[in-house]
């Protein structure tokens, strides 16, 4: 159908993005900051935000500086202070509007941040006070780079063909970068949870090469990737994952011809941080993997702690299987939500609980 060729999409078409839950576009400009809630069956809701573009930029920079120090020393108080600011100025007004629009608690919501907002952990905002609810107690957050990406991911229908094909790729000794000691135990945890239910392949060490990874990706719909992630701030498609013999480039992943890719868990440092100079282009590693065809992706917003990731991965895959023993990529957001709660109960430090986000369906 070429009736809309070269014309902007109609709102009725974009509204399809909200079929499974509202999408919240958050925008900053010199004229003000706003959220626009796209709902499936009613007009969009405009939420003016009481924060300026400069203040968002400062908050974003403050958070990025703090995130670089995670794992080195304790920054719990500063982190909570930033998450409270994000709640007060950005997320709480949106939550109030969602409640007024009768979006029930426990629903899934999708954040579509633009500009400076792309670098803030909106999903983790909250008052962080006793007897008050944080966002994660009210709704289950996912992200999407654009409305169209989400619509496209929804239109891809999962094949019911058995068996499901899953590859876990781990590279703990890349050609550049320090050794990752938890890669082997992590792949073992993934194999333990999903191995009995799928056609499972594991690629590690000398087998986890650039070509080996690309070959494996062309034969599997499900991916778990444990390695160093290397974002290229200047040229996003030059970003890569570190394999034994060199970088597995995003541009090569995008060019690959997948067989109906479903889901990817990117257990690598910095898989979801865009570039501050082109923040609208949220071609971070997780978004790029989604652009390449994966319907559902888990990625990290800052450096991941190996021990905490092991706990997260175990709790996540325990919740990903449905009652019939099949993997369902639309369960990923809820599985991550439950895994985060488990880490919280285990008293894991806050920055390690909230590092992973879900992108897609």
Long-range contacts (C-beta under 8 A, 24 or more apart in sequence): 9-148, 11-44, 13-151, 14-38, 14-147, 14-148, 14-151, 15-39, 15-40, 16-40, 16-151, 16-154, 17-110, 17-144, 17-147, 17-148, 17-150, 17-151, 17-154, 18-110, 19-154, 20-108, 20-154, 20-361, 21-103, 21-107, 21-108, 21-109, 21-110, 22-98, 22-101, 22-103, 22-107, 22-109, 22-110, 23-109, 23-110, 23-111, 23-112, 23-144, 23-147, 23-150, 24-94, 24-109, 24-110, 24-111, 24-112, 25-112, 25-113, 25-114, 25-147, 26-90, 26-94, 26-111, 26-112, 26-113, 26-114, 26-117, 26-122, 27-114, 27-115, 27-117, 28-53, 28-56, 28-57, 28-114, 28-115, 28-116, 28-117, 29-53, 29-115, 33-90, 35-90, 35-93, 35-94, 35-97, 37-94, 37-97, 37-98, 37-101, 38-147, 39-101, 39-103, 42-101, 45-97, 45-100, 45-101, 47-93, 47-94, 47-97, 48-93, 49-89, 49-90, 49-93, 50-89, 50-93, 51-89, 51-90, 53-115, 53-116, 55-89, 56-90, 56-115, 56-116, 56-117, 56-120, 57-116, 59-85, 59-86, 59-89, 59-120, 60-116, 60-117, 60-119, 60-120, 60-276, 61-276, 63-119, 63-120, 63-121, 64-119, 64-273, 64-276, 67-301, 67-302, 67-303, 67-351, 68-302, 68-303, 70-302, 70-303, 70-305, 70-351, 70-352, 71-303, 71-305, 71-351, 74-349, 75-351, 76-349, 76-350, 76-351, 79-350, 79-351, 80-128, 80-350, 83-121, 83-124, 83-125, 83-126, 83-128, 83-134, 84-125, 84-126, 84-127, 84-128, 86-120, 86-121, 86-122, 86-124, 86-125, 87-125, 87-126, 87-127, 87-134, 87-135, 88-127, 90-117, 90-120, 90-122, 90-125, 91-122, 91-125, 91-126, 91-135, 92-125, 92-127, 95-135, 95-138, 95-139, 98-139, 103-139, 105-138, 105-139, 106-138, 106-139, 106-140, 107-139, 107-140, 108-139, 108-140, 108-141, 108-142, 108-333, 108-334, 109-139, 109-140, 109-141, 109-142, 110-141, 110-142, 110-143, 110-144, 110-150, 111-141, 111-142, 111-143, 111-144, 112-143, 112-144, 112-145, 112-146, 112-147, 113-143, 113-282, 114-279, 114-280, 114-282, 115-279, 115-280, 116-276, 116-279, 117-279, 118-274, 118-279, 118-280, 118-282, 119-273, 119-274, 119-276, 119-279, 121-301, 121-354, 121-357, 123-354, 123-357, 124-350, 124-354, 136-337, 136-340, 140-333, 140-334, 140-337, 141-333, 141-357, 141-358, 142-333, 142-357, 142-358, 142-359, 142-360, 143-272, 143-357, 143-358, 143-359, 144-359, 144-360, 145-282, 145-283, 145-287, 145-290, 145-291, 145-359, 149-287, 149-290, 149-291, 149-360, 150-360, 150-361, 153-290, 153-295, 153-296, 153-360, 153-361, 154-295, 154-361, 156-260, 156-293, 156-295, 158-260, 158-262, 158-295, 158-328, 158-329, 159-221, 159-260, 163-198, 163-199, 164-197, 164-198, 164-199, 164-221, 164-222, 164-262, 164-326, 164-327, 165-198, 165-199, 165-201, 165-219, 165-220, 165-221, 165-222, 166-194, 166-198, 166-199, 166-200, 166-201, 166-220, 166-221, 166-222, 166-223, 166-224, 166-327, 167-200, 167-201, 167-202, 167-203, 167-216, 167-217, 167-219, 167-220, 167-222, 167-223, 167-224, 168-200, 168-201, 168-202, 168-203, 168-223, 168-224, 168-225, 168-226, 169-202, 169-203, 169-204, 169-208, 169-213, 169-216, 169-223, 169-224, 169-225, 169-226, 169-227, 170-202, 170-203, 170-204, 170-205, 170-208, 170-225, 170-226, 170-227, 171-204, 171-205, 171-208, 171-226, 171-227, 171-228, 171-241, 171-242, 171-243, 171-244, 172-204, 172-205, 172-226, 172-227, 173-205, 173-244, 174-227, 174-228, 174-242, 174-243, 174-244, 175-242, 175-243, 175-244, 175-245, 175-246, 176-242, 177-228, 177-230, 177-242, 180-226, 180-227, 180-228, 180-306, 181-306, 182-226, 182-306, 182-307, 182-309, 182-310, 183-226, 183-227, 185-310, 186-226, 186-267, 186-306, 186-309, 186-310, 186-313, 187-224, 187-226, 189-310, 189-313, 189-314, 189-317, 190-224, 190-313, 190-317, 193-314, 193-317, 193-318, 193-320, 193-321, 194-222, 194-317, 194-320, 194-321, 194-327, 197-321, 197-325, 197-326, 197-327, 198-222, 198-327, 205-244, 206-244, 208-243, 208-244, 209-243, 209-244, 209-245, 210-243, 210-245, 210-246, 210-247, 210-248, 210-252, 212-243, 213-241, 213-243, 213-248, 214-248, 214-252, 214-253, 214-256, 217-253, 217-256, 217-258, 217-261, 218-256, 218-257, 218-258, 218-259, 219-259, 220-259, 221-258, 221-259, 221-260, 221-261, 221-262, 221-263, 222-262, 222-263, 222-264, 222-327, 222-329, 223-261, 223-263, 223-264, 223-265, 223-294, 224-264, 224-265, 224-267, 224-313, 225-264, 225-265, 225-266, 225-267, 225-268, 226-267, 226-268, 227-267, 227-268, 228-268, 228-269, 229-266, 229-268, 229-269, 229-270, 229-271, 229-285, 229-300, 231-270, 231-271, 231-273, 231-275, 231-284, 231-285, 233-275, 233-276, 233-277, 234-275, 234-277, 236-274, 236-275, 236-278, 236-281, 236-283, 236-284, 236-288, 237-283, 237-288, 239-283, 239-284, 239-285, 239-288, 241-266, 241-268, 241-285, 250-283, 250-285, 250-288, 250-289, 253-288, 253-289, 253-292, 254-288, 254-291, 254-292, 256-292, 258-292, 258-293, 258-294, 260-293, 261-292, 261-293, 261-294, 261-295, 262-294, 262-295, 262-296, 262-327, 262-329, 263-294, 263-295, 263-296, 263-297, 263-327, 263-329, 263-332, 264-289, 264-294, 264-296, 264-297, 264-298, 265-297, 265-298, 265-313, 265-316, 266-297, 266-298, 266-299, 266-300, 267-300, 267-304, 267-309, 267-313, 268-299, 268-300, 268-304, 269-300, 269-302, 269-303, 269-304, 270-300, 270-301, 270-302, 270-303, 271-299, 271-300, 272-299, 272-300, 272-301, 272-357, 272-359, 273-301, 273-302, 286-357, 286-359, 287-359, 290-359, 290-360, 294-360, 295-329, 295-360, 295-361, 296-329, 296-330, 296-332, 296-333, 296-358, 296-359, 296-360, 296-361, 297-358, 297-359, 297-360, 298-332, 298-336, 298-356, 298-357, 298-358, 298-359, 299-356, 299-357, 299-359, 300-355, 300-356, 300-357, 301-354, 301-355, 301-356, 301-357, 302-351, 302-355, 304-352, 304-355, 304-356, 305-352, 305-355, 308-343, 308-348, 308-349, 308-352, 308-353, 308-355, 311-342, 311-343, 311-346, 311-348, 312-339, 312-340, 312-343, 312-356, 315-339, 315-342, 315-343, 329-360, 329-361, 330-361, 332-358, 332-360, 333-358
